């Protein structure tokens, strides 16, 4: 996940004044939302990165809602939820459009009217329209695209309030520290280099600053946990969807996961991320030297969670019909998937380290 780079760096030769990179001023295309939020130095999240996050967040809401509805009809401790790659794409596009609507808030004379009438109306209308279009495109026919009921509309209104009052307010305060901005820092004094050579620890580059000079904050581990948990939903939705379509050929229009996967992937992702930073930067291990450590931990973590959930009747997977399985909870058949996800998470961890939160004061 990368954005635009700064054009120039260093000190100006005339007058000795520092010249601000032109690209840094242009990168933050997302304008401040209020006087309290301006100015926020640094680039806004690139458009494609916001699309990515909107898709992950949308699938998470799909899983939560479908799991709650399914549990209300027939209680099942496996807590299965459903979504699909189609809906992931729709969430990315619709919420990217809704972001543009949200940014028009300052043009509305009444904040109350905008927050509780204008934005929710656009949100509910767009979500209903795209949902009906998806049903028709998947061959449901006109009869399969029935008008949403009052309960569905009420749920969409609540989700619209959540997006407007909670999610977007926090999400749009994220900034992305460009990789080349880190290189533009002045060289360290000779004394500090000696400390590093003697085993000292390098300081991380300081990120952008928010309103009133408030320093930006690295995303806390709790948010890393939430992101990896949500990404676990996406991984399983995509995998089960393509497995059903390609492996079984039943033409399923959705994939499934379990609410317990959120905690499994979230906690596992945080630990693997800690291992990555330690093995990469403290031990100097390369990718293919780290991956076996990741995979061993992932298998141990899956076995541990599987034993606990099976005791409670809540385990949502069973590999007993696969070769090379152990107790039906882990199997070497999925080894390529875990290797791929391990390497991919290293890339994601590098990106998350450059995402920072700009406080309002």
C-alpha positions in Angstrom: 0.0 0.0 0.0 1.8 3.0 -1.2 0.9 6.5 -2.2 2.6 9.5 -4.0 6.2 10.3 -3.1 7.8 13.6 -2.2 9.6 15.4 -5.0 12.4 17.2 -3.1 14.2 16.9 0.1 17.0 18.6 2.1 17.8 22.2 2.8 17.5 25.0 0.3 20.9 26.5 -0.6 19.7 30.1 -0.5 18.9 31.3 3.0 19.4 27.9 4.5 15.6 27.4 4.9 14.0 24.0 4.7 12.0 23.5 1.5 8.8 21.6 1.9 8.3 18.8 -0.6 5.6 19.6 -3.2 4.3 16.1 -3.3 3.6 16.0 0.4 1.2 18.9 0.1 -0.6 17.3 -2.9 -0.8 13.8 -1.4 -3.4 14.6 1.2 -6.3 15.1 -1.2 -8.8 14.4 1.6 -9.4 17.9 3.0 -9.9 18.6 6.7 -13.4 18.0 7.9 -13.5 20.8 10.5 -11.4 23.6 12.0 -10.3 21.3 14.8 -8.9 18.8 12.3 -6.8 21.3 10.3 -4.0 21.3 9.5 -3.1 17.6 9.5 0.4 17.1 8.0 1.1 14.1 5.9 -0.8 12.2 3.2 -4.3 10.9 3.5 -4.7 7.2 2.9 -4.5 6.5 -0.8 -7.8 5.9 -2.6 -7.0 2.3 -3.3 -6.1 1.7 0.3 -9.4 3.2 1.5 -11.2 0.9 -1.0 -9.4 -2.1 0.5 -10.3 -1.1 4.0 -14.0 -0.5 3.1 -14.2 -3.9 1.5 -12.7 -5.6 4.6 -15.0 -3.6 6.9 -18.1 -4.3 4.8 -17.5 -8.1 4.8 -17.1 -7.9 8.6 -20.5 -6.3 9.0 -22.1 -8.9 6.6 -20.7 -11.7 8.8 -21.9 -10.1 12.0 -25.4 -9.4 10.8 -25.9 -12.8 9.1 -24.5 -14.6 12.1 -26.8 -12.8 14.5 -29.8 -13.5 12.2 -28.9 -17.2 11.9 -28.4 -17.6 15.6 -31.7 -15.9 16.4 -33.5 -18.4 14.1 -31.6 -21.5 15.3 -29.0 -21.2 18.1 -25.7 -22.7 16.9 -22.5 -22.2 18.9 -20.5 -22.3 15.7 -21.8 -18.8 15.0 -21.6 -19.1 11.2 -21.8 -15.9 9.1 -21.9 -15.3 5.3 -20.7 -12.9 2.6 -19.1 -13.1 -0.8 -16.4 -11.5 -3.0 -19.3 -9.8 -4.9 -20.4 -8.0 -1.8 -16.8 -7.1 -0.9 -16.5 -5.3 -4.2 -19.9 -3.6 -3.7 -18.9 -2.5 -0.2 -15.7 -1.0 -1.5 -17.4 1.0 -4.2 -20.5 2.1 -2.3 -18.6 3.2 0.8 -16.1 5.0 -1.3 -19.0 7.0 -2.9 -20.6 7.5 0.6 -17.2 8.9 1.8 -17.6 11.7 -0.9 -21.1 12.4 0.5 -19.8 12.5 4.0 -17.2 15.1 3.1 -20.0 17.5 2.0 -21.1 17.8 5.6 -19.7 21.3 6.0 -21.9 22.5 3.1 -25.1 21.5 5.0 -26.5 24.3 7.2 -27.7 21.9 9.9 -25.4 19.1 11.2 -28.4 17.4 12.7 -30.2 17.2 9.4 -27.1 15.9 7.6 -26.2 13.3 10.2 -29.7 11.9 10.9 -31.5 12.5 7.6 -29.4 13.3 4.5 -26.5 10.9 5.0 -28.6 8.0 6.3 -31.1 8.4 3.4 -28.3 8.3 0.8 -26.7 5.3 2.6 -29.9 3.3 2.8 -30.9 4.1 -0.7 -27.5 3.1 -2.2 -27.2 -0.1 -0.1 -30.7 -1.1 -1.1 -30.1 -0.4 -4.8 -26.8 -2.3 -4.9 -28.2 -5.2 -3.0 -31.1 -5.6 -5.4 -28.8 -5.2 -8.4 -26.6 -8.0 -6.9 -29.5 -10.4 -6.5 -30.6 -9.7 -10.1 -27.1 -10.2 -11.5 -26.7 -13.5 -9.7 -29.7 -14.9 -11.6 -32.3 -14.4 -8.8 -34.8 -13.0 -11.3 -37.3 -10.3 -10.5 -39.0 -12.5 -8.0 -35.7 -13.1 -6.1 -35.2 -9.3 -5.6 -38.0 -8.6 -3.3 -38.3 -5.2 -1.7 -36.6 -5.0 1.7 -38.8 -5.1 4.7 -39.1 -2.6 7.5 -36.6 -4.5 9.7 -34.0 -4.5 6.9 -34.5 -0.7 6.4 -34.2 -0.1 10.1 -31.0 -2.1 10.3 -29.6 -0.1 7.3 -30.5 3.1 9.1 -28.6 2.0 12.2 -25.6 1.0 10.1 -25.7 4.4 8.4 -25.6 6.2 11.8 -22.7 4.0 12.8 -20.8 4.8 9.6 -21.5 8.5 9.9 -21.0 9.1 13.6 -18.3 6.5 14.4 -16.5 4.8 11.6 -15.9 7.6 9.1 -15.1 10.1 11.9 -12.2 7.9 13.1 -11.2 6.3 9.8 -10.7 9.6 7.9 -8.2 10.8 10.6 -5.8 8.1 9.5 -2.7 9.3 7.7 -0.2 7.3 5.6 3.5 8.0 6.2 5.2 7.7 2.8 8.3 5.5 2.5 10.3 8.2 0.9 9.3 10.7 3.7 11.2 8.4 6.1 14.3 8.6 3.9 14.1 12.4 3.9 15.1 12.6 7.6 18.5 14.2 8.2 21.4 11.8 8.8 22.0 10.8 12.4 24.9 12.3 14.3 28.1 10.2 14.5 27.5 9.6 18.2 24.1 8.0 17.6 25.6 5.8 14.9 28.1 4.5 17.4 25.3 3.6 19.8 23.6 1.7 17.0 26.8 -0.1 16.2 27.3 -1.0 19.8 23.9 -2.6 20.0 21.6 0.4 20.6 18.1 0.7 19.2 17.3 3.0 16.3 14.4 5.3 16.9 11.5 5.1 14.5 11.0 8.2 12.3 8.6 10.7 13.8 5.3 10.8 11.9 3.1 13.7 10.8 1.6 16.0 13.4 -2.0 16.9 13.9 -3.8 20.1 14.9 -1.9 22.2 17.4 1.3 20.2 16.8 -0.1 17.1 18.5 2.0 14.2 17.5 0.5 11.4 15.4 0.1 8.0 17.0 1.0 4.6 15.8 -2.0 2.4 15.7 -2.3 0.5 19.0 -2.1 -3.2 19.1 -5.8 -3.4 19.7 -6.5 -1.9 16.3 -4.0 -4.3 14.7 -5.9 -7.1 16.4 -9.2 -5.8 15.0 -7.8 -5.5 11.5 -6.3 -9.0 11.5 -9.6 -10.4 12.8 -11.6 -8.7 10.1 -9.0 -9.8 7.5 -9.5 -13.3 8.8 -13.2 -13.1 7.9 -12.2 -12.0 4.3 -9.7 -14.8 4.0 -12.2 -17.5 4.9 -15.1 -15.9 2.9 -13.0 -15.8 -0.2 -11.5 -19.3 0.4 -14.8 -21.0 1.1 -16.5 -19.2 -1.8 -14.0 -20.3 -4.4 -13.8 -23.8 -2.8 -17.5 -24.2 -3.2 -17.6 -22.8 -6.8 -14.4 -24.5 -8.1 -14.0 -27.5 -5.9 -17.6 -28.7 -5.5 -19.1 -27.0 -8.4 -22.4 -26.3 -6.6 -22.6 -22.7 -7.8 -22.8 -21.2 -4.3 -23.1 -17.4 -4.3 -21.5 -16.9 -0.9 -18.7 -18.1 1.4 -18.9 -18.7 5.1 -16.9 -18.2 8.3 -17.4 -18.2 12.0 -17.4 -15.4 14.5 -14.8 -17.4 16.5 -12.4 -16.9 13.5 -12.3 -13.2 14.3 -10.5 -14.0 17.6 -8.4 -16.7 16.2 -7.1 -14.6 13.3 -6.8 -11.4 15.3 -4.7 -12.9 18.1 -2.6 -15.0 15.7 -2.0 -12.0 13.4 -0.7 -9.9 16.3 1.7 -12.6 17.4 3.0 -13.3 13.9 3.4 -9.5 13.4 5.5 -9.4 16.6 7.6 -12.3 15.4 8.1 -10.6 12.1 9.5 -7.4 13.5 11.7 -9.3 16.0 13.1 -11.8 13.5 13.4 -9.3 10.7 14.9 -6.3 12.5 16.5 -7.7 15.6 17.8 -11.1 14.2 18.1 -10.1 10.5 16.3 -13.3 9.3 15.1 -13.4 5.7 11.6 -14.2 4.6 12.1 -17.9 4.0 13.9 -18.3 7.3 10.9 -16.7 9.1 8.1 -18.5 7.3 8.6 -22.0 9.0 8.4 -20.3 12.4 5.1 -18.6 11.3 3.7 -21.8 10.0 4.5 -23.8 13.1 2.9 -21.2 15.2 -0.2 -21.1 13.0 -0.7 -24.8 13.1 -0.2 -24.9 16.9 -2.7 -22.0 17.3 -5.3 -23.7 15.0 -5.0 -26.9 17.0 -5.3 -25.1 20.3 -8.4 -23.2 19.3 -9.9 -26.2 17.6 -9.6 -28.3 20.8 -11.2 -25.6 22.9 -14.0 -25.0 20.5 -14.7 -28.7 20.0 -15.1 -29.2 23.7 -17.8 -26.5 23.6 -19.5 -27.8 20.4 -18.5 -24.6 18.6 -15.8 -25.8 16.2 -16.7 -24.9 12.6 -14.2 -27.0 10.8 -13.4 -30.7 10.5 -10.6 -32.0 8.3 -11.2 -35.7 9.1 -11.9 -36.4 5.5 -8.6 -34.9 4.3 -5.3 -36.8 4.2 -2.4 -35.8 6.4 -4.8 -34.5 9.1 -4.3 -34.6 12.9 -7.5 -35.1 15.0 -9.4 -33.5 12.2 -8.3 -30.0 13.3 -5.2 -29.4 11.2 -4.0 -30.7 7.9 -1.0 -30.4 5.7 -3.3 -30.0 2.7 -3.6 -26.3 3.7 0.2 -25.8 4.0 0.5 -23.7 0.8 -2.4 -21.4 2.0 -0.6 -20.8 5.3 2.7 -20.1 3.6 1.0 -17.6 1.3 -0.8 -15.8 4.1 2.4 -15.7 6.2 4.3 -13.9 3.4 1.3 -11.6 2.7 1.0 -10.6 6.4 4.6 -9.4 6.4 3.6 -6.9 3.6 0.4 -5.9 5.5 2.4 -5.4 8.7 4.8 -3.0 6.9 1.8 -1.0 5.7 0.1 -0.9 9.1 3.3 0.5 10.6 3.1 3.5 8.3 -0.6 4.1 9.1 -0.9 6.7 11.8 -3.8 8.3 13.7 -3.9 12.2 13.9 -5.6 13.2 17.1 -7.9 16.3 16.9 -6.2 18.1 19.8 
